[in-house]
């Protein structure tokens, strides 16, 4: 984080993948963040480590992967 000059997890992902996008534009495979956890968008819900699934409305930020 120090090398990228950021102070939080959002800054790290933004430095690598660009600015976050609105949740409505999220597609399968996009990176999502909820609190300190990073996960993957699976359509109407997001999956996190440990088989935790939450609705996309509970996600804080979304980053589009380059396709």
Secondary structure in CASP SS format (residue, H / E / C, confidence):
PFRMAT SS
TARGET T0000
AUTHOR 0000-0000-0000
METHOD secondary structure of the structure
MODEL  1
X C 1.00
X C 1.00
X C 1.00
X C 1.00
X C 1.00
X C 1.00
X C 1.00
X C 1.00
X H 1.00
X H 1.00
X H 1.00
X H 1.00
X H 1.00
X H 1.00
X H 1.00
X H 1.00
X H 1.00
X C 1.00
X C 1.00
X C 1.00
X E 1.00
X C 1.00
X H 1.00
X H 1.00
X H 1.00
X C 1.00
X C 1.00
X C 1.00
X C 1.00
X C 1.00
X E 1.00
X E 1.00
X E 1.00
X E 1.00
X C 1.00
X C 1.00
X E 1.00
X E 1.00
X E 1.00
X E 1.00
X E 1.00
X C 1.00
X C 1.00
X C 1.00
X E 1.00
X E 1.00
X E 1.00
X E 1.00
X C 1.00
X C 1.00
X C 1.00
X E 1.00
X E 1.00
X E 1.00
X E 1.00
X H 1.00
X H 1.00
X H 1.00
X C 1.00
X C 1.00
X E 1.00
X E 1.00
X E 1.00
X C 1.00
X C 1.00
X C 1.00
X C 1.00
END
